Amino acid sequence: MIRVIINGASGAMGTILAGVIAKTEDMEVVAGVALEGDYYRRLEEYQGPADIVIDFSHHNGTVDLMDYCVSRGLPAVVCTTGQTDEELEYIAKAAETIPVFRSANMSVGVALTAKLVREAAAKFGPCDVEIVEIHHNRKVDAPSGTAIMLADAVREARPELHYNLGRSGMAKRQPDEIGISAVRMGNIVGTHEVMFGTNTQTITITHQAHDRALFADGAVTAARFLTGKPAGLYNMDDLLAD
Ligand SMILES: NC(=O)c1ccc[n+]([C@@H]2O[C@H](COP(=O)([O-])OP(=O)(O)OC[C@H]3O[C@@H](n4cnc5c(N)ncnc54)[C@H](O)[C@@H]3O)[C@@H](O)[C@H]2O)c1
């Protein structure tokens, strides 16, 4: 049984994660930490048995999180985003002592999609590449970070391409661009389509998120992956290569 401490237990993702772990046979939650609710206020207040910390909190707690995990020799799955360069360095330093998994997108499906996109971009040859992302009408930023991540995956194979974020007016397609379009409607969790087209055929690689629980599923998979690993900084590429 993998005993999990959830950092950020009262939050949207912490709550979803607790629900996912409750249905996971080889894992249990032994403690939760949050700034509000019926949880420990700080990680160091809990010194009971534990095997791993899964973090969906706020990046300003990075130093506390890493100090706690290093002092107890606990692996950490860092799902929190928005770390400063200094905080990222602190995580890298801690990973010299403990195993740390960090990914700004914990969906295994998105990581696999990026891998497929990278392969298609490398092997399909000259073609037009377009990305369409669709999200709910409450999303404030466009394009999505995931759309940029997928465009970056294309550019690994075709670095000559640059991004065209949303065409309008006199905007004839240029051969050296990746068009990125954002659609906002209803309650859609997140859809990303990457299209590779020539005059004779089109390949479309699509990822559809149905539920934010996909991030918690990924955190559980990462926690399992990290268990028993030596110290180091791991990410989704390591998990997919395993
Ligand atoms: N990597 C991914 O795939 C992924 C997916 C979803 C969310 N996230 C990230 O996870 C984080 C949490 O997201 P959310 O939507 O659940 O946020 P939220 O605001 O709903 O919850 C934040 C939680 O963290 C707690 N918290 C805040 N500061 C803390 C600190 N210093 N120490 C301990 N706990 C602290 C809060 O009390 C709360 O429980 C964000 O950084 C978000 O971007 C990452």
The ligand as a MOL file (V3000), in Angstrom:
LIG
                    3D

  0  0  0     0  0            999 V3000
M  V30 BEGIN CTAB
M  V30 COUNTS 44 48 0 0 0
M  V30 BEGIN ATOM
M  V30 1 N 0.1770 19.6820 -13.4290 0
M  V30 2 C -1.1090 19.5920 -13.7670 0
M  V30 3 O -1.5060 18.8260 -14.6680 0
M  V30 4 C -2.1010 20.4320 -13.0430 0
M  V30 5 C -3.4620 20.2310 -13.2410 0
M  V30 6 C -4.3550 21.0090 -12.5020 0
M  V30 7 C -3.8710 21.9510 -11.6010 0
M  V30 8 N -2.5360 22.1150 -11.4620 0 CHG=1
M  V30 9 C -1.9560 23.0630 -10.5100 0
M  V30 10 O -2.1910 22.5780 -9.1970 0
M  V30 11 C -2.2800 23.6860 -8.2930 0
M  V30 12 C -3.5820 23.5980 -7.5020 0
M  V30 13 O -4.6730 23.7440 -8.3810 0
M  V30 14 P -6.1700 23.8180 -7.8060 0
M  V30 15 O -7.0220 24.1440 -8.9860 0
M  V30 16 O -6.4720 22.6290 -7.0030 0 CHG=-1
M  V30 17 O -6.0420 25.1170 -6.8560 0
M  V30 18 P -6.9440 25.5190 -5.6060 0
M  V30 19 O -6.7230 26.9980 -5.4180 0
M  V30 20 O -8.3320 25.0130 -5.7680 0
M  V30 21 O -6.3020 24.7430 -4.3580 0
M  V30 22 C -5.0520 25.0920 -3.8110 0
M  V30 23 C -4.8380 24.2720 -2.5380 0
M  V30 24 O -3.5120 24.5060 -2.0660 0
M  V30 25 C -3.5620 24.9570 -0.7150 0
M  V30 26 N -2.4080 25.8220 -0.5280 0
M  V30 27 C -2.1900 27.0720 -0.9940 0
M  V30 28 N -0.9660 27.5040 -0.6350 0
M  V30 29 C -0.3970 26.4690 0.0600 0
M  V30 30 C 0.8450 26.2800 0.6970 0
M  V30 31 N 1.7800 27.2450 0.6720 0
M  V30 32 N 1.0960 25.0950 1.3060 0
M  V30 33 C 0.1730 24.1020 1.3180 0
M  V30 34 N -1.0420 24.2340 0.7320 0
M  V30 35 C -1.3030 25.4060 0.1120 0
M  V30 36 C -4.9060 25.6030 -0.5540 0
M  V30 37 O -5.2840 25.6370 0.8120 0
M  V30 38 C -5.7520 24.6410 -1.3820 0
M  V30 39 O -6.0040 23.4620 -0.6330 0
M  V30 40 C -2.1370 24.9340 -9.1780 0
M  V30 41 O -0.7880 25.3310 -9.1980 0
M  V30 42 C -2.5530 24.4410 -10.5450 0
M  V30 43 O -2.0150 25.1940 -11.6000 0
M  V30 44 C -1.6490 21.3770 -12.1590 0
M  V30 END ATOM
M  V30 BEGIN BOND
M  V30 1 1 1 2
M  V30 2 2 2 3
M  V30 3 1 2 4
M  V30 4 1 4 5
M  V30 5 2 4 44
M  V30 6 2 5 6
M  V30 7 1 6 7
M  V30 8 2 7 8
M  V30 9 1 8 9
M  V30 10 1 8 44
M  V30 11 1 9 10
M  V30 12 1 9 42
M  V30 13 1 10 11
M  V30 14 1 11 12
M  V30 15 1 11 40
M  V30 16 1 12 13
M  V30 17 1 13 14
M  V30 18 2 14 15
M  V30 19 1 14 16
M  V30 20 1 14 17
M  V30 21 1 17 18
M  V30 22 2 18 19
M  V30 23 1 18 20
M  V30 24 1 18 21
M  V30 25 1 21 22
M  V30 26 1 22 23
M  V30 27 1 23 24
M  V30 28 1 23 38
M  V30 29 1 24 25
M  V30 30 1 25 26
M  V30 31 1 25 36
M  V30 32 1 26 27
M  V30 33 1 26 35
M  V30 34 2 27 28
M  V30 35 1 28 29
M  V30 36 1 29 30
M  V30 37 2 29 35
M  V30 38 1 30 31
M  V30 39 2 30 32
M  V30 40 1 32 33
M  V30 41 2 33 34
M  V30 42 1 34 35
M  V30 43 1 36 37
M  V30 44 1 36 38
M  V30 45 1 38 39
M  V30 46 1 40 41
M  V30 47 1 40 42
M  V30 48 1 42 43
M  V30 END BOND
M  V30 END CTAB
M  END
